[in-house]
């Protein structure tokens, strides 16, 4: 797909209020690092409700005009622990306290108590269902190795690089199974890249490339400054120069990058000339809806540093912190802004 300013999503979409209890993302023991907010159903009724939520999420993206959609991660209480809880070598029965994201937050996390490994398919059935529901290209997301390492308390390896390579092998096994179903994009979420630029250069790219090995689908890595959370600082570190220079050497095809809320300079894109960039032009931390003109201006500014055919319009990050109505409005204005930017090229 070589059209200028294609539109896509990063991954998560808001859960309907009828599906899951509504809690802030920093709720103790829940959400991002923990068990996740509770479902409002159980058993067979929950299975039907999750199917319907996926259908609704895909429909809303398609109705908004998004070119490359996702399942909205509707089946996941947490984009991250939904995956790590399924890995062998991980214990969530007794949690540990750990400072995560370079001391951004003290969280209750699972413990790595043995070799990390994929025990069984995790997302294969979910992806098959989503592909059957979508009428356009669809992406699937997995947590990246460095983010897995930062999200677990290591009681086995005693070495971050060794742990990351084991996580990469586990994610690669899952990604290969997903790849066989024919998704358009397999994306690895690495929000912690922005928090540890030295580690990215040291072993993060090596682990990412190991997770990508042998895949036929286009591959992406998502980098941001993590979800905005009430009362939790979200410092914007000057880490993109190091990260983008390192990612340019990676085998990954696409970079999903936050630019809107962080107010980063689009000139940074000159550091990754060979990559397609999902340019974050929608803020997932505020309810105010961007205008099509503002989105177009952002995309055209990015196109001064990369060809427009290498730029896709995307939110900064997943839209799960927003209400469904606000998320829908933001996607619609993003599509309108991308259309306006194409007209102005």
LUMZA-255993 format. One line per 4 residues: their letters; for each residue x, z, y of N, C-alpha, C. Coordinates in steps of 0.2 Angstrom, whole numbers, plus 2048, in hexadecimal, padded with zeros to 3 digits. Last residue first. Layout:
N
a) X Z Y X Z Y X Z Y  ...
END
This chain:
345
xxxx) 7FB 7FB 85B 801 7F9 859 803 7F3 85C  7EE 7FE 85D 7F2 7FF 863 7F9 7FC 861  7E7 7FE 851 7E5 7F9 856 7EA 7F9 85C  7EE 809 84B 7EF 802 848 7ED 7FD 84D
xxxx) 7E8 814 853 7EF 812 853 7F1 80B 850  7DB 813 84F 7DC 811 856 7E4 810 856  7DC 817 841 7D9 810 843 7DB 80E 84A  7E1 824 843 7E5 81F 840 7E3 818 841
xxxx) 7D5 829 84A 7DC 829 84D 7E0 824 84A  7CC 829 83F 7CB 825 845 7D1 824 849  7D2 832 836 7D1 82B 834 7D0 826 83B  7D2 83D 83E 7D8 83B 83C 7D8 833 83A
xxxx) 7C4 840 83F 7C8 83E 845 7CF 83B 844  7C2 842 832 7BE 83D 835 7C2 83B 83B  7C9 84E 830 7CB 848 82C 7C8 842 82F  7C2 857 838 7C9 855 83A 7CB 84F 836
xxxx) 7B6 858 833 7B6 855 839 7BD 853 83B  7B9 85E 827 7B6 857 826 7B7 854 82D  7BE 86A 82B 7C2 866 828 7BF 85F 828  7B2 86F 831 7B7 86E 835 7BC 869 832
xxxx) 7AA 870 825 7A8 86C 82B 7AD 86A 82F  7B1 87A 81D 7B0 873 81B 7AE 86E 821  7BD 883 827 7B6 882 824 7B6 87B 822  7CF 885 822 7C9 883 827 7C2 883 823
xxxx) 7D9 886 819 7D7 88C 81E 7D1 88B 822  7DA 87A 812 7D6 880 80F 7D5 885 814  7E1 86F 814 7DB 871 819 7D7 877 817  7F3 86E 813 7EC 86E 810 7E7 871 815
xxxx) 7FB 867 822 7FB 86B 81B 7F4 86A 818  7F9 85E 82C 7FF 862 82C 800 865 824  7F0 850 826 7F1 856 829 7F8 859 828  7F7 83F 829 7F5 844 825 7F4 84B 829
xxxx) 7FA 82E 829 7F7 833 82D 7F5 838 828  80A 827 825 803 828 823 801 82E 827  816 81B 827 813 821 82A 80C 821 828  81B 80F 824 81E 814 821 81B 81B 823
xxxx) 816 806 82D 814 805 826 817 80B 821  81C 808 839 815 80B 838 813 80B 831  82D 80D 837 828 808 837 821 80B 835  832 81B 841 832 818 83A 82D 812 83B
xxxx) 832 81D 84F 838 820 84B 838 81D 844  827 81A 854 82D 818 858 833 81A 854  81D 820 84D 81F 819 84B 825 816 84F  81B 82C 853 81F 82C 84D 821 825 84B
xxxx) 813 827 85D 819 82A 85F 81E 82A 859  808 823 856 80C 81E 859 813 821 85C  803 82F 852 805 82A 84D 80A 825 850  800 835 85E 805 838 85A 808 833 855
xxxx) 7F6 82D 863 7FC 82E 867 802 831 862  7EC 82F 859 7EF 828 85A 7F6 829 85E  7E9 83C 85B 7EB 83A 855 7EF 833 856  7E3 83B 868 7E9 83F 867 7ED 83D 860
xxxx) 7D8 832 865 7DE 830 86A 7E4 834 869  7D0 83A 85D 7D3 834 85B 7D9 832 85F  7D4 84C 860 7D0 846 862 7D4 840 85E  7D2 85A 855 7D6 855 859 7D2 84F 85B
xxxx) 7C8 868 856 7C9 862 853 7CD 85D 857  7CB 879 854 7CA 874 859 7CC 86D 855  7CF 882 84B 7C9 87F 84A 7C8 879 84E  7E0 883 844 7DB 884 849 7D4 880 848
xxxx) 7E8 880 839 7E8 887 83B 7E3 888 841  7EB 873 836 7E6 876 832 7E5 87E 834  7EC 865 841 7EE 86C 840 7E9 870 83C  7F2 855 83E 7EC 859 83E 7EE 860 83D
xxxx) 7FD 84E 83B 7FA 84D 842 7F4 851 843  80B 84B 832 806 850 833 803 850 83A  80D 83D 829 80F 840 830 809 845 831  815 839 81C 80E 83B 81D 80F 840 823
xxxx) 821 82C 81B 81F 833 81E 818 834 81F  82B 824 810 825 824 813 823 82B 815  83D 823 813 837 826 810 831 824 814  849 81E 819 847 81B 813 840 81E 810
xxxx) 84C 827 824 849 820 825 847 81C 81F  84C 834 829 84A 833 823 847 82B 823  850 837 836 854 839 831 852 837 82A  846 832 83E 84C 82E 83E 851 830 838
xxxx) 83D 83C 83F 83C 838 83A 842 833 839  840 843 84B 843 846 845 842 841 83F  838 83F 855 83E 83B 854 842 83E 84E  82D 847 855 82C 841 851 833 83E 850
xxxx) 830 858 856 831 852 85A 831 84C 854  823 864 853 829 861 852 82A 85A 855  818 86C 854 81A 869 85A 821 866 859  811 873 84A 818 875 84B 81B 872 852
xxxx) 805 86C 849 805 873 84B 80C 876 84D  80B 85F 846 806 860 84B 806 867 84D  814 85D 83B 816 85B 842 811 85E 847  818 85E 82A 815 861 830 818 85F 837
xxxx) 819 851 81F 81D 855 823 818 858 829  81C 84A 810 817 84D 813 819 852 818  825 83D 80B 826 843 80E 820 845 812  828 833 7FC 824 834 802 826 83B 804
xxxx) 831 831 7F1 82F 82B 7F5 82C 82D 7FC  840 839 7EC 839 839 7EE 837 834 7F2  84D 83A 7EA 84A 835 7E6 843 834 7E8  857 83F 7F9 853 840 7F3 850 83A 7F0
xxxx) 85C 83D 805 861 83C 7FF 85D 83D 7F8  853 841 80D 855 83A 80D 859 838 807  854 84F 80C 84E 84B 808 84F 844 808  85E 852 814 85F 853 80D 85A 84F 809
xxxx) 859 84F 821 85F 84B 81F 860 84C 817  84E 857 820 84D 850 820 853 84C 81E  854 864 821 850 862 81B 84F 85B 81B  85B 864 82D 85F 865 827 85B 863 821
xxxx) 851 862 836 857 85D 836 85B 85E 830  847 86D 834 846 866 832 84C 861 832  849 879 839 84C 878 832 84B 870 830  847 884 843 84A 87D 844 84D 87B 83E
xxxx) 837 88C 83E 83F 88B 83F 841 884 840  82A 893 844 82C 88C 843 834 88C 844  822 8A1 83D 828 89F 841 829 897 83F  815 8A8 83C 817 8A2 839 81C 89F 83D
xxxx) 80F 8B9 838 813 8B4 83C 815 8AE 838  7FF 8BD 834 805 8BC 831 809 8B7 835  7F2 8BE 839 7F6 8C4 83A 7FD 8C3 837  7EB 8B2 82F 7EA 8B7 834 7EF 8BD 834
xxxx) 7F6 8A4 82B 7F2 8AA 829 7F1 8AF 82E  7F9 893 828 7F8 898 82D 7F4 89E 82A  804 88F 81A 7FD 88F 81D 7FD 894 823  814 888 81E 80F 88C 81A 809 88D 81E
xxxx) 81B 87E 825 81D 885 826 818 88A 823  81F 871 819 81B 873 81F 81E 87B 820  820 863 80F 824 868 812 820 86A 818  81D 85B 7FF 81A 85D 805 81E 863 808
xxxx) 823 84C 7F8 824 853 7F9 821 855 800  81E 83F 7EC 81E 842 7F3 820 84A 7F3  81E 830 7E4 81F 837 7E4 820 839 7EB  815 824 7DB 818 826 7E1 819 82D 7E1
xxxx) 816 824 7C9 813 824 7CF 817 825 7D5  820 826 7BF 81F 81F 7C1 81B 81F 7C8  82E 831 7BC 827 830 7BE 826 829 7C1  83B 835 7B9 837 831 7B4 830 830 7B6
xxxx) 83C 844 7C2 83F 83F 7BE 83A 83C 7B9  838 84D 7CB 835 847 7CC 837 842 7C7  83F 859 7C9 837 859 7C8 834 852 7C8  84B 855 7CD 84A 856 7C6 843 856 7C4
xxxx) 849 855 7DA 84B 84E 7D7 84A 84F 7CF  848 863 7DD 842 85E 7DE 843 857 7DA  855 867 7D9 84F 869 7D6 849 865 7D7  85C 861 7E3 85E 860 7DC 858 862 7D8
xxxx) 857 866 7EF 856 85F 7ED 857 85E 7E6  85B 874 7ED 854 872 7EE 852 86B 7EC  868 877 7EE 865 876 7E7 85E 874 7E8  86D 875 7FC 871 877 7F6 86E 876 7EF
xxxx) 863 871 804 869 86C 803 86D 86E 7FD  85A 87B 802 858 874 801 85E 870 800  862 886 807 860 886 7FF 85E 87F 7FE  861 883 814 868 883 811 867 883 809
xxxx) 853 885 817 857 87E 818 85D 87E 814  847 88D 814 84E 88E 811 852 887 812  83B 88A 81A 83E 890 81B 845 891 819  838 87D 816 839 87E 81E 83C 885 81F
xxxx) 836 87E 809 83C 87B 80B 83D 87C 813  82A 885 806 830 889 807 836 885 809  821 87B 803 821 87E 80A 827 882 80B  820 870 7F9 826 874 7FA 826 877 802
xxxx) 817 868 7ED 817 86C 7F3 81D 870 7F4  818 857 7E7 81B 85E 7E6 81B 862 7ED  80D 84B 7E2 810 84F 7E7 812 856 7E5  80A 83B 7DC 80B 842 7DA 810 846 7DF
xxxx) 7FF 82E 7DF 804 833 7E2 804 839 7DE  7F5 828 7D8 7F9 824 7DD 7FF 828 7DF  7F5 82B 7C6 7F3 82D 7CD 7F8 829 7D1  7F5 828 7B7 7F5 823 7BD 7F3 825 7C4
xxxx) 7F7 82F 7AC 7F0 82E 7AE 7EF 829 7B4  804 832 7AC 802 82D 7A6 7FA 82C 7A8  806 83C 7B5 808 835 7B7 805 830 7B2  803 847 7AE 7FF 845 7B3 800 83E 7B5
xxxx) 80F 848 7A6 808 848 7A3 803 845 7A8  818 849 7B0 819 844 7AC 812 843 7A8  815 856 7B6 814 850 7BA 814 849 7B5  818 85F 7AB 811 85E 7AD 810 857 7B1
xxxx) 826 85D 7AB 822 85C 7A5 81B 85B 7A7  829 860 7B8 82A 859 7B6 826 858 7B0  827 86E 7B8 823 86A 7BC 823 862 7BA  831 872 7AF 82A 873 7AD 825 86F 7B1
xxxx) 83C 86E 7B6 83B 86B 7AF 834 86C 7AD  83B 876 7C1 83B 86F 7C2 839 86B 7BB  83D 883 7BC 836 881 7BF 836 879 7BF  84A 881 7B8 845 882 7B3 83E 881 7B5
xxxx) 850 880 7C5 850 87A 7C0 84C 87B 7BA  84D 88C 7CA 84A 886 7CD 84A 880 7C8  855 895 7C3 84E 895 7C2 84A 88F 7C5  862 890 7C7 860 88F 7C0 858 890 7BF
xxxx) 861 894 7D5 861 88C 7D3 85F 88C 7CB  860 8A2 7D4 85A 89D 7D7 85B 896 7D5  862 8AD 7C8 866 8A8 7CC 860 8A3 7CE  85C 8B6 7C0 861 8B8 7C4 865 8B3 7C8
xxxx) 852 8B3 7B5 858 8AF 7B6 85E 8B2 7BA  849 8BF 7B5 84C 8BC 7AF 852 8B8 7B0  841 8C3 7BF 844 8C8 7BB 847 8C5 7B4  83C 8BD 7CE 841 8BC 7C9 844 8C2 7C5
xxxx) 82C 8BB 7D4 832 8C0 7D3 836 8BF 7CD  827 8AC 7DB 828 8B1 7D5 82D 8B6 7D6  829 8A4 7E6 822 8A7 7E5 822 8AC 7DF  835 89E 7E6 833 8A2 7EC 82D 8A7 7EA
xxxx) 833 895 7DB 838 89B 7DB 837 8A0 7E0  829 88D 7E0 828 891 7DA 82D 897 7DA  830 886 7EA 82A 88B 7EC 828 88F 7E6  839 87F 7E3 83C 885 7E7 836 889 7E9
xxxx) 831 876 7DB 835 87B 7D8 837 881 7DC  820 874 7E2 827 872 7E1 82B 878 7DE  810 873 7DB 815 876 7DF 81C 874 7DD  807 863 7DB 80A 868 7D7 80F 86C 7DC
xxxx) 7F9 858 7DD 7FE 85C 7E0 801 861 7DB  7F5 847 7DD 7F4 84D 7DA 7FA 851 7DC  7EB 83A 7E6 7F1 83E 7E4 7F0 844 7E1  7E3 82A 7E3 7E2 831 7E4 7E9 835 7E2
xxxx) 7DB 81B 7EA 7E1 81F 7E7 7E0 826 7E8  7C9 81B 7E7 7CF 819 7EA 7D5 81D 7E8  7BE 821 7E2 7BE 81A 7E2 7C4 817 7E6  7BD 82F 7D7 7C0 82C 7DD 7BF 825 7DD
xxxx) 7BA 834 7CA 7B5 835 7D0 7B7 831 7D6  7C4 832 7C2 7BE 82E 7C0 7B9 82F 7C6  7CE 83A 7C8 7CF 833 7C8 7C8 82F 7C6  7C8 846 7C4 7C9 844 7CB 7CA 83D 7CC
xxxx) 7CA 847 7B6 7C3 847 7B9 7C3 844 7C0  7D8 846 7B5 7D4 841 7B2 7CD 841 7B5  7DC 852 7BC 7DD 84C 7BF 7D9 846 7BC  7D7 85C 7B3 7D4 85B 7BA 7D6 855 7BD
xxxx) 7DE 859 7A7 7D7 858 7A7 7D4 857 7AE  7EB 85C 7AD 7EA 856 7AA 7E2 854 7AA  7F0 868 7B2 7EC 864 7B6 7E9 85E 7B3  7F7 86E 7A6 7F4 872 7AB 7EF 86E 7AF
xxxx) 7FB 86E 795 7F9 86A 79B 7F6 86F 79F  807 87B 791 801 877 78F 7FF 873 795  812 882 795 810 883 78F 80A 87E 78C  821 87F 79D 81A 87D 79D 818 87E 796
xxxx) 82B 88D 7A2 82A 887 79E 822 885 79E  838 899 7A5 832 895 7A8 831 88F 7A4  83D 8A6 79B 83E 89F 79D 838 89C 7A0  837 8B5 7A2 83A 8B1 79D 83B 8AA 79F
xxxx) 831 8BB 7AD 833 8C0 7A8 837 8BC 7A2  82C 8BA 7BD 82F 8B6 7B8 833 8BA 7B3  81D 8C1 7C3 824 8C2 7C1 826 8BD 7BC  813 8BE 7D2 814 8BE 7CA 81B 8BF 7C9
xxxx) 811 8C8 7E0 813 8C2 7DD 813 8C3 7D5  80C 8CD 7F0 80C 8CF 7E9 80C 8C8 7E5  817 8CB 7FE 811 8C9 7FA 812 8CC 7F3  81B 8CB 80E 81C 8CF 808 816 8CE 804
xxxx) 821 8BD 817 81B 8C1 815 81D 8C5 80E  82C 8B8 81C 826 8B7 820 821 8BC 81E  838 8B8 815 836 8BE 818 830 8BD 81D  839 8AB 810 83E 8AD 814 83B 8B3 819
xxxx) 82D 8AA 808 82E 8A6 80D 833 8A8 812  82B 8BC 803 82B 8B5 802 82C 8B1 808  82F 8CB 7FC 82F 8C7 802 830 8C0 801  825 8D2 7EF 82B 8CE 7F1 82A 8CB 7F8
xxxx) 81F 8DC 7E2 820 8DB 7EA 826 8D7 7EB  818 8D7 7D3 81D 8DA 7D7 81D 8D8 7DE  80B 8DB 7C7 80E 8D7 7CC 814 8DA 7CF  807 8D9 7B7 80A 8DE 7BB 80E 8DA 7C0
xxxx) 801 8CC 7B3 7FE 8D3 7B2 800 8D8 7B6  808 8C1 7B5 804 8C3 7BA 800 8C9 7B9  817 8BA 7AF 812 8C0 7AE 80F 8C1 7B5  81E 8AC 7A8 81C 8AF 7AE 817 8B4 7AC
xxxx) 822 8A5 79D 827 8A9 7A0 825 8AC 7A6  818 896 79F 81B 89B 79B 821 89F 79E  80C 893 7AC 812 892 7A9 814 898 7A4  800 896 7B2 7FF 892 7AC 806 892 7A8
xxxx) 803 89C 7BE 800 8A0 7B9 7FF 89D 7B2  807 891 7C5 80C 895 7C3 809 89A 7BD  7FB 88A 7C8 800 887 7C4 805 88C 7C1  7F4 893 7D0 7F0 890 7CB 7F5 88C 7C6
xxxx) 7FD 897 7DA 7FD 89B 7D4 7F8 898 7CE  7FB 88B 7E3 801 88D 7E0 800 891 7D9  7EE 88A 7E8 7F2 884 7E7 7F8 885 7E2  7E3 895 7E1 7E9 895 7E5 7EC 88E 7E3
xxxx) 7D8 891 7DA 7D7 897 7DE 7DD 897 7E3  7D4 881 7D7 7D9 885 7D7 7D7 88B 7DC  7CB 877 7D7 7CB 87B 7D1 7D0 880 7D1  7CD 870 7E3 7C7 874 7E2 7C7 878 7DC
xxxx) 7D7 867 7E8 7D9 86D 7E5 7D3 872 7E4  7D2 85B 7ED 7D1 861 7F1 7D4 868 7EE  7D6 851 7E6 7D0 854 7E3 7CF 85B 7E7  7DA 844 7F2 7DC 849 7ED 7D5 84D 7EB
xxxx) 7DD 833 7F8 7D9 83A 7F8 7DC 83E 7F3  7E1 828 804 7E4 82B 7FD 7E1 832 7FD  7D8 825 80F 7DB 81F 80A 7DD 822 803  7C9 82B 815 7D0 82D 813 7D2 827 80E
xxxx) 7BC 82B 81A 7C1 825 81B 7C8 826 819  7B3 834 819 7B7 834 81F 7BB 82E 820  7AF 831 80C 7AB 830 811 7AE 830 818  7BB 836 805 7B9 82F 805 7B4 82D 80A
xxxx) 7B9 844 807 7BF 840 809 7BE 839 80A  7AD 846 801 7AE 847 809 7B4 844 80B  7AF 843 7F4 7AA 83F 7F8 7AC 840 7FF  7B9 84D 7F0 7BB 846 7F0 7B6 841 7F5
xxxx) 7B0 858 7F2 7B7 857 7F6 7B9 850 7F6  7A6 855 7E9 7A5 856 7F0 7AB 855 7F4  7AD 855 7DC 7A9 84F 7DF 7A8 850 7E6  7B2 863 7DD 7B7 85D 7DD 7B3 857 7DF
xxxx) 7A6 869 7DC 7AA 86A 7E2 7AF 865 7E2  7A1 865 7CF 79D 863 7D5 7A1 864 7DC  7AA 86C 7C7 7AA 864 7C7 7A6 862 7CD  7A7 879 7CB 7AE 876 7CC 7AE 86E 7CC
xxxx) 79B 87A 7C5 79C 87B 7CC 7A2 878 7CF  79D 879 7B8 799 874 7BB 79A 874 7C3  7A5 884 7B6 7A8 87E 7B4 7A4 878 7B8  79C 88E 7B9 7A2 88D 7BD 7A5 886 7BC
xxxx) 793 88D 7AF 790 88C 7B6 796 88B 7BA  79A 891 7A4 798 88A 7A4 796 888 7AB  7A3 89F 7AC 7A1 89B 7A6 79F 894 7A7  79D 8A3 7BD 7A2 8A4 7B7 79F 89F 7B1
xxxx) 79E 8A3 7CF 79B 8A2 7C8 7A0 8A3 7C3  7A6 8A5 7DA 79F 8A8 7DA 79B 8A7 7D4  7B7 8AA 7D8 7B1 8A5 7D7 7AB 8A8 7D8  7C1 8B3 7E3 7BD 8B3 7DD 7B8 8AD 7DE
xxxx) 7D1 8AE 7E9 7CA 8B1 7EA 7C6 8AF 7E4  7E0 8B1 7E0 7DB 8AD 7E4 7D5 8B0 7E5  7EA 8B8 7DB 7E5 8B6 7D6 7E1 8B1 7DA  7F8 8B4 7E6 7F4 8B8 7E1 7EF 8B5 7DD
xxxx) 7FC 8AC 7F1 801 8AE 7EB 7FE 8B2 7E6  7F0 8A8 7F7 7F6 8A3 7F6 7FA 8A6 7F1  7E3 8B2 7F1 7E5 8AC 7F4 7EC 8A9 7F2  7E8 8C4 7EF 7E4 8BE 7EE 7E7 8B8 7F1
xxxx) 7EF 8CF 7F3 7EE 8CE 7EC 7EA 8C8 7EA  7E7 8CF 802 7EB 8D3 7FE 7EA 8D1 7F6  7E5 8C0 80B 7E1 8C6 808 7E6 8C9 802  7E9 8B6 812 7EE 8BB 811 7EA 8C1 80E
xxxx) 7DE 8AD 814 7E4 8AB 80F 7E9 8B1 80E  7CE 8B6 813 7D4 8B3 817 7DA 8B2 812  7C1 8B0 809 7C6 8B5 80A 7CB 8B2 80F  7B2 8AD 801 7B6 8AB 807 7BB 8B0 80A
xxxx) 7B0 8A9 7F0 7AF 8AD 7F6 7B4 8AB 7FB  7AA 898 7EC 7B0 89D 7EC 7AE 8A2 7F1  79F 890 7EC 7A3 890 7E6 7A8 896 7E6  798 890 7F8 794 891 7F2 799 892 7EB
xxxx) 7A0 88C 801 79F 893 801 79B 895 7FB  7AD 880 7FB 7A6 882 7FD 7A4 889 7FD  7BE 881 800 7B9 882 7FB 7B2 883 7FE  7C7 874 809 7C3 87B 809 7BF 87B 803
xxxx) 7D5 86C 800 7CF 86C 805 7CB 873 804  7E6 868 7FE 7E0 86D 7FD 7DB 86B 802  7EE 85C 801 7EC 85E 7FB 7E5 862 7FB  7F0 853 80C 7F6 856 809 7F4 859 802
xxxx) 7E9 843 80D 7E8 84A 80E 7EF 84D 80B  7EA 833 817 7EA 837 811 7E9 83F 812  7EA 823 81D 7E8 82A 81E 7E8 82D 817  7F6 817 823 7F1 819 81E 7F0 820 81F
xxxx) 7FE 810 82E 7FA 817 82F 7F5 818 82A  7FE 800 828 801 805 82D 7FC 80A 82D  7FF 7FB 817 7FC 7FB 81D 7FE 801 822  804 7FA 80A 809 7FA 810 806 7FA 816
x) 804 800 7FA 800 800 800 804 800 806
END
